Amino acid sequence: MNMSRILRSPASSVVQYLIVVGLITYAAYGGAQSLGYNWQWYRVPQFFGKFGPDGFVWGPLPEGLLNTLILSGLSFVLAVVLGFGLALLRLSNLIIGNAFANVVMEVVRNSPILVLVYVFYYVLGPIFDFDRFTASILCLAVFHAALISEIIRAGIRAIKRGQWEAASSIALTPVDTYRYVIMPQAIRLILPAMTSEAIHVLKNSAIVSVIAVAELTTAGRNIISDTFMSFEIWLTVAAIYFVVTVALSALISLMEKKYAIRQ
């Protein structure tokens, strides 16, 4: 196993993340100590949930995490659908379709995601009556669709020409060729890259906090505005993101292994 492959492995990514988080935590702790910061970790558990007169009540952090997962999941599914469509247009011989896909790719890839968030909410939102959540899903989906389309296109083009000729020789339609011959092979090639893209969608979902969508980062900001516990809350939010991304990486790694065994 070469060094580049080791560095891209899930275990290596976890170690690198832990090192970075450790350095940030150490720097934050040192800075807080120099400022005479009063640590209040004992107050953090109440923001996960607490028992009240009516039983257990979930706190703002789990609620924000749930919204983040819903937002990221819907955005990723829509991004895959849009990305597949863009990939097919770029692989097609349709001049208008190919040009349209290229324009979308260039515009999206060369626009900061923060600008796209503002465009979808403040410009397209009033026109099409998008609420914050819908605008966020569409923004993330369009942004990542441009990246996913390149992954899918590369996976399809990696299939040997003989596979296309074999499908043509038995009179398969283009739809059946993709469904039964090309995509089952391409999925195996694109799955690792799609894993990374799914994690990127999850992490980029934090950007929609700028339009006050009630996701995890927004929940953290609201808690800080009420308690002034900046260090504790941001470190807790970072830890939650870490746990979720590692769990997602582990889950998709299992999917990759199971899929590889069936080939």
C-alpha positions in Angstrom: 0.0 0.0 0.0 1.5 3.3 -1.1 1.7 6.4 1.1 -1.0 8.4 -0.7 -3.5 5.5 -0.3 -2.6 5.3 3.4 -3.2 9.1 3.9 -6.7 8.8 2.2 -7.8 5.8 4.3 -10.7 6.4 6.8 -8.4 5.6 9.8 -5.8 8.1 8.7 -8.5 10.8 8.2 -9.7 10.2 11.7 -6.2 10.5 13.1 -5.6 13.7 11.1 -8.9 15.2 12.3 -8.1 14.3 15.9 -4.7 16.0 15.6 -6.2 19.1 14.2 -8.9 19.2 16.8 -6.4 18.6 19.5 -4.2 21.5 18.4 -7.3 23.8 18.1 -8.4 22.7 21.6 -5.0 23.3 23.1 -4.7 26.7 21.5 -8.3 27.6 22.6 -7.5 26.4 26.1 -4.3 28.5 26.2 -6.1 31.6 24.9 -8.9 31.2 27.3 -6.5 30.8 30.2 -4.7 34.0 29.3 -8.0 35.8 29.2 -9.1 34.5 32.5 -12.0 32.6 30.9 -14.3 30.8 33.3 -14.9 27.3 32.0 -18.5 26.1 32.5 -18.5 22.5 31.1 -21.0 21.5 33.8 -23.7 23.5 32.0 -23.2 21.8 28.6 -25.3 18.6 29.3 -28.5 20.6 29.8 -28.3 21.7 26.1 -28.6 18.0 25.1 -31.7 17.5 27.1 -33.1 17.5 30.6 -36.0 16.1 32.7 -38.9 18.4 33.3 -42.4 18.2 34.7 -43.6 16.4 31.5 -40.7 14.0 31.3 -37.5 14.2 29.3 -37.2 17.2 26.9 -34.6 17.2 24.2 -32.3 20.2 24.1 -31.4 22.5 21.2 -28.2 20.6 20.2 -30.0 17.3 19.4 -32.8 19.2 17.6 -30.2 21.1 15.6 -28.4 17.9 14.8 -31.6 16.3 13.6 -32.3 19.2 11.3 -28.7 19.1 10.0 -29.1 15.4 9.1 -32.5 16.0 7.4 -31.1 19.0 5.5 -27.9 17.1 4.5 -29.7 13.9 3.5 -32.3 15.6 1.3 -29.6 17.9 -0.3 -27.4 14.9 -1.0 -30.2 12.8 -2.6 -31.3 15.8 -4.8 -27.6 16.5 -5.6 -27.1 12.9 -6.9 -30.2 13.2 -9.1 -29.1 16.6 -10.5 -25.5 15.4 -10.8 -26.5 12.3 -12.8 -28.6 14.5 -15.1 -25.7 16.9 -15.7 -23.3 14.0 -16.3 -25.6 12.5 -18.9 -25.9 15.8 -20.7 -22.2 16.3 -20.7 -21.7 12.8 -22.1 -24.5 13.2 -24.7 -24.2 14.5 -28.3 -26.9 17.1 -27.7 -25.3 20.4 -28.4 -27.8 22.5 -26.4 -27.8 20.0 -23.5 -24.1 19.8 -23.4 -23.7 23.6 -23.5 -26.3 24.0 -20.8 -24.5 21.5 -18.5 -21.2 23.2 -19.1 -22.6 26.6 -18.3 -24.1 25.4 -15.1 -20.9 23.6 -14.1 -18.8 26.7 -14.7 -21.2 29.1 -12.9 -21.6 26.9 -9.8 -18.0 25.8 -9.5 -16.7 29.3 -9.7 -19.2 30.8 -7.2 -18.6 30.7 -3.4 -21.3 28.7 -1.7 -22.0 31.6 0.6 -23.0 33.7 -2.4 -25.2 30.9 -3.7 -27.0 30.7 -0.3 -27.8 34.4 -0.5 -28.9 34.1 -4.2 -31.2 31.2 -3.4 -32.8 32.8 -0.4 -32.8 36.5 -1.0 -33.2 36.5 -4.8 -34.9 33.3 -5.8 -36.7 32.9 -2.5 -39.2 35.8 -3.0 -39.7 34.9 -6.6 -40.6 31.2 -6.1 -41.7 31.5 -2.5 -38.9 29.4 -1.0 -38.7 29.3 2.8 -35.3 29.1 4.5 -35.2 25.3 4.6 -36.2 24.8 1.0 -33.7 27.4 -0.2 -30.9 25.8 1.8 -31.7 22.3 0.3 -31.7 23.6 -3.2 -28.5 25.6 -2.7 -26.6 22.7 -1.3 -28.0 20.3 -3.9 -27.1 22.6 -6.9 -23.6 23.3 -5.5 -22.7 19.7 -4.9 -24.5 18.5 -8.0 -21.8 20.2 -10.1 -19.1 18.3 -8.2 -21.0 15.0 -8.2 -21.6 15.2 -11.9 -17.9 15.1 -12.5 -17.6 12.0 -10.2 -20.3 10.2 -12.1 -19.0 11.3 -15.5 -15.5 10.0 -14.7 -17.0 6.7 -13.4 -19.0 6.2 -16.6 -16.1 7.1 -18.9 -13.9 4.6 -17.0 -16.1 1.7 -18.3 -14.3 0.0 -21.1 -15.6 0.4 -24.6 -16.3 -3.3 -25.0 -19.1 -3.1 -22.4 -20.9 -0.6 -24.5 -20.4 -2.6 -27.7 -21.6 -5.8 -25.9 -24.8 -4.0 -24.8 -25.3 -2.7 -28.3 -24.8 -6.2 -29.8 -27.8 -7.6 -27.8 -30.0 -4.7 -28.8 -30.3 -3.0 -25.4 -31.8 0.4 -25.4 -29.7 3.3 -24.0 -31.7 3.3 -20.8 -31.2 -0.5 -20.3 -27.6 -0.2 -21.2 -27.1 2.3 -18.4 -29.3 0.4 -16.0 -28.0 -3.1 -16.4 -24.5 -2.8 -17.8 -22.8 0.6 -17.2 -24.1 1.9 -13.8 -23.6 -1.4 -11.8 -20.0 -1.2 -12.8 -19.6 2.5 -12.5 -21.1 2.6 -9.0 -18.2 0.5 -7.7 -15.8 3.1 -9.0 -17.6 6.2 -7.9 -18.7 5.1 -4.4 -15.5 6.1 -2.5 -15.7 9.6 -4.0 -19.4 9.8 -3.3 -18.6 9.0 0.3 -16.4 12.0 0.6 -19.0 14.2 -1.2 -21.7 13.1 1.3 -19.5 14.2 4.2 -18.8 17.5 2.4 -22.5 18.1 2.1 -22.9 17.5 5.9 -20.1 19.9 6.7 -21.2 22.5 4.2 -24.7 22.5 5.7 -23.3 24.7 8.5 -23.1 27.6 6.0 -26.9 27.9 6.0 -26.7 29.2 9.5 -26.2 32.7 7.9 -29.9 32.7 7.0 -30.9 31.4 10.4 -31.9 27.8 9.4 -32.4 25.9 12.7 -29.5 23.4 12.2 -26.7 22.5 14.5 -24.4 25.5 14.0 -27.4 27.9 14.4 -28.3 26.1 17.6 -24.8 26.6 18.9 -24.8 30.3 18.0 -28.1 30.8 19.8 -26.8 29.1 22.9 -23.7 31.2 22.9 -25.7 34.4 22.5 -27.7 33.4 25.7 -24.8 32.0 27.8 -21.6 33.5 26.4 -20.1 30.0 26.6 -18.2 30.3 23.3 -15.4 27.8 23.9 -17.5 25.1 25.4 -20.3 25.2 22.9 -18.1 25.5 19.7 -15.9 22.6 20.9 -19.0 20.6 21.7 -20.5 21.3 18.2 -17.2 20.3 16.6 -17.2 17.1 18.5 -20.8 16.3 17.4 -19.8 16.9 13.7 -16.8 14.7 14.2 -18.8 11.8 15.6 -21.4 12.0 12.8 -18.8 12.2 10.0 -16.8 9.3 11.4 -20.0 7.2 11.8 -21.0 8.1 8.2 -17.5 7.2 6.9 -17.6 3.8 8.8 -21.1 3.0 7.4 -20.2 3.8 3.8 -17.0 1.8 4.2 -19.0 -1.2 5.1 -21.2 -0.6 2.1 -18.2 -0.5 -0.2 -16.9 -3.8 1.2 -20.2 -5.5 0.8 -20.6 -4.2 -2.7 -17.1 -5.2 -3.7 -17.8 -8.8 -2.5 -20.8 -9.1 -4.8 -18.8 -8.2 -7.9 
